[in-house]
Amino acid sequence: MSDGRAGQGYGGETLLFLTDEQLRQGIEAMFFAYRGFTADPDRILAEMAYGRAHHRAIHFINRAPGTTVNNLLSILGVTKQSLNRVLRTLISDGLVESRVGTVDKRERHLFLTEAGHALEAELSDAQRARMRAAYKDAGPEAVSGFRKVLEAMMDPEMQRAYARLRDNGT
């Protein structure tokens, strides 16, 4: 077991050796940070009898207006049945609009309504405030390092989806 110090690799690069205890602390920090990150939106969503699946759908529809149901399925990694249940609720509550594709009539394109945009803004404002404060406290190097760690934890397929979303919103 390592003592957590950095060492030199074969090419002279610095390697970081972490103990199981340091990794456990990182895992626990992720759990508690996620709990904090979702706490404010969870309170808002609970008032509407919605959950995190609704939040994720609203977030990504806002991020890529006109996205297809199939693209949203790919991004969220949920079953079609699960997503359809969420979308039915959001559509019937007037937060999401589903339009038939102009090129392929089998496709459904999703858009937030005015009410959907208002809810998305309320949810994301709470999370942005929390992230802004944390980023400010941690500093730019930590923010960059944190993003690198998160990206490195993604599966290759998710890294590609994240890059597409980051680069062009789809």
C-alpha positions as CSV (number, residue, x, y, z in Angstrom):
1,M,0.0,0.0,0.0
2,S,1.3,3.5,-0.9
3,D,1.6,6.4,1.5
4,G,-0.1,8.9,-0.9
5,R,3.0,10.7,-2.1
6,A,3.8,11.6,-5.6
7,G,6.6,9.7,-7.3
8,Q,8.4,9.7,-10.7
9,G,7.2,7.5,-13.6
10,Y,9.4,6.0,-16.2
11,G,9.3,9.0,-18.5
12,G,9.9,11.5,-15.6
13,E,6.2,12.3,-15.2
14,T,4.8,12.7,-11.8
15,L,2.6,9.9,-10.6
16,L,0.1,10.1,-7.7
17,F,-0.2,7.2,-5.4
18,L,-3.3,7.2,-3.3
19,T,-4.1,5.0,-0.3
20,D,-7.3,3.1,0.1
21,E,-8.2,5.6,2.9
22,Q,-7.7,8.6,0.6
23,L,-9.8,6.9,-2.1
24,R,-12.6,6.1,0.5
25,Q,-12.6,9.8,1.6
26,G,-12.9,10.9,-2.1
27,I,-15.8,8.5,-2.6
28,E,-17.6,9.8,0.5
29,A,-16.9,13.4,-0.5
30,M,-18.6,12.6,-3.9
31,F,-21.6,11.2,-2.2
32,F,-22.0,14.2,0.1
33,A,-21.3,16.7,-2.6
34,Y,-23.9,15.2,-4.8
35,R,-26.4,15.3,-2.0
36,G,-25.6,19.0,-1.6
37,F,-25.7,19.6,-5.3
38,T,-29.1,18.1,-5.7
39,A,-30.7,19.3,-2.4
40,D,-32.0,22.6,-3.7
41,P,-33.5,21.3,-6.9
42,D,-34.9,18.3,-5.0
43,R,-36.9,20.6,-2.7
44,I,-38.3,22.5,-5.7
45,L,-39.2,19.3,-7.5
46,A,-40.8,17.7,-4.5
47,E,-43.3,20.6,-4.4
48,M,-44.4,19.5,-7.9
49,A,-44.2,15.7,-7.2
50,Y,-41.3,15.5,-9.6
51,G,-38.0,13.7,-9.1
52,R,-34.4,13.9,-10.5
53,A,-35.4,12.1,-13.7
54,H,-37.7,15.1,-14.5
55,H,-34.9,17.5,-13.7
56,R,-32.4,15.7,-15.9
57,A,-34.9,15.6,-18.8
58,I,-35.7,19.3,-18.4
59,H,-32.0,20.2,-18.2
60,F,-31.0,18.4,-21.4
61,I,-34.0,19.5,-23.4
62,N,-33.1,23.0,-22.4
63,R,-29.5,22.4,-23.3
64,A,-30.3,21.1,-26.8
65,P,-33.8,22.4,-27.9
66,G,-35.3,20.1,-30.5
67,T,-33.4,17.1,-29.3
68,T,-35.0,13.8,-30.2
69,V,-36.4,11.3,-27.8
70,N,-33.8,8.8,-29.0
71,N,-31.0,11.3,-28.3
72,L,-32.3,12.1,-24.8
73,L,-32.5,8.3,-24.2
74,S,-28.8,8.1,-25.2
75,I,-27.8,11.0,-23.0
76,L,-29.7,9.9,-19.9
77,G,-29.0,6.2,-20.2
78,V,-32.5,5.2,-19.1
79,T,-35.1,2.9,-20.5
80,K,-37.6,4.1,-23.1
81,Q,-40.4,3.2,-20.7
82,S,-38.9,5.3,-17.9
83,L,-38.3,8.3,-20.1
84,N,-41.8,8.1,-21.7
85,R,-43.3,8.1,-18.2
86,V,-41.3,11.3,-17.3
87,L,-42.0,13.0,-20.7
88,R,-45.8,12.2,-20.5
89,T,-45.9,14.0,-17.1
90,L,-43.8,17.0,-18.3
91,I,-45.9,17.3,-21.5
92,S,-49.3,17.0,-19.7
93,D,-48.1,19.6,-17.1
94,G,-47.3,22.0,-19.9
95,L,-43.5,22.1,-19.4
96,V,-42.4,20.3,-22.5
97,E,-43.7,20.3,-26.1
98,S,-43.2,17.3,-28.4
99,R,-43.2,18.0,-32.1
100,V,-43.3,15.5,-34.9
101,G,-40.1,15.5,-37.0
102,T,-40.3,17.4,-40.4
103,V,-37.8,15.0,-42.1
104,D,-38.7,11.8,-40.2
105,K,-42.3,11.7,-39.0
106,R,-41.4,8.9,-36.5
107,E,-39.1,11.3,-34.6
108,R,-40.4,13.4,-31.8
109,H,-38.5,16.6,-31.1
110,L,-38.6,18.1,-27.6
111,F,-38.8,21.7,-26.6
112,L,-39.3,23.4,-23.3
113,T,-42.4,25.7,-23.1
114,E,-42.3,29.0,-21.3
115,A,-43.2,27.4,-18.1
116,G,-40.5,24.7,-18.7
117,H,-37.9,27.4,-19.2
118,A,-39.0,29.1,-15.9
119,L,-38.7,25.8,-14.0
120,E,-35.3,25.0,-15.6
121,A,-34.0,28.4,-14.7
122,E,-35.1,28.0,-11.1
123,L,-33.5,24.6,-10.8
124,S,-30.2,25.5,-12.5
125,D,-29.9,28.9,-10.7
126,A,-29.8,27.0,-7.4
127,Q,-27.1,24.7,-8.6
128,R,-25.1,27.4,-10.3
129,A,-25.1,29.4,-7.1
130,R,-23.7,26.4,-5.2
131,M,-21.1,25.6,-7.9
132,R,-20.1,29.3,-8.3
133,A,-19.4,29.5,-4.5
134,A,-17.5,26.2,-4.4
135,Y,-15.4,27.1,-7.5
136,K,-14.7,30.6,-6.1
137,D,-13.5,29.0,-2.8
138,A,-11.4,26.3,-4.5
139,G,-9.7,28.5,-7.1
140,P,-9.1,28.1,-10.8
141,E,-6.5,25.3,-10.6
142,A,-8.8,23.2,-8.4
143,V,-11.8,23.9,-10.8
144,S,-9.7,22.7,-13.8
145,G,-8.5,19.6,-11.8
146,F,-12.0,18.8,-10.7
147,R,-13.3,18.9,-14.3
148,K,-10.4,16.6,-15.4
149,V,-11.2,14.1,-12.6
150,L,-14.9,14.1,-13.5
151,E,-14.1,13.6,-17.2
152,A,-11.7,10.8,-16.4
153,M,-14.4,9.0,-14.4
154,M,-16.7,8.9,-17.4
155,D,-16.9,5.9,-19.6
156,P,-15.6,6.5,-23.2
157,E,-19.1,6.7,-24.6
158,M,-20.1,9.2,-22.0
159,Q,-17.0,11.2,-22.7
160,R,-18.0,11.5,-26.3
161,A,-21.6,12.5,-25.4
162,Y,-20.3,15.1,-23.0
163,A,-17.9,16.4,-25.6
164,R,-20.6,16.7,-28.2
165,L,-22.9,18.5,-25.7
166,R,-20.1,20.8,-24.6
167,D,-19.0,21.6,-28.1
168,N,-22.3,22.2,-29.8
169,G,-25.2,21.7,-27.5
170,T,-26.5,18.5,-29.1
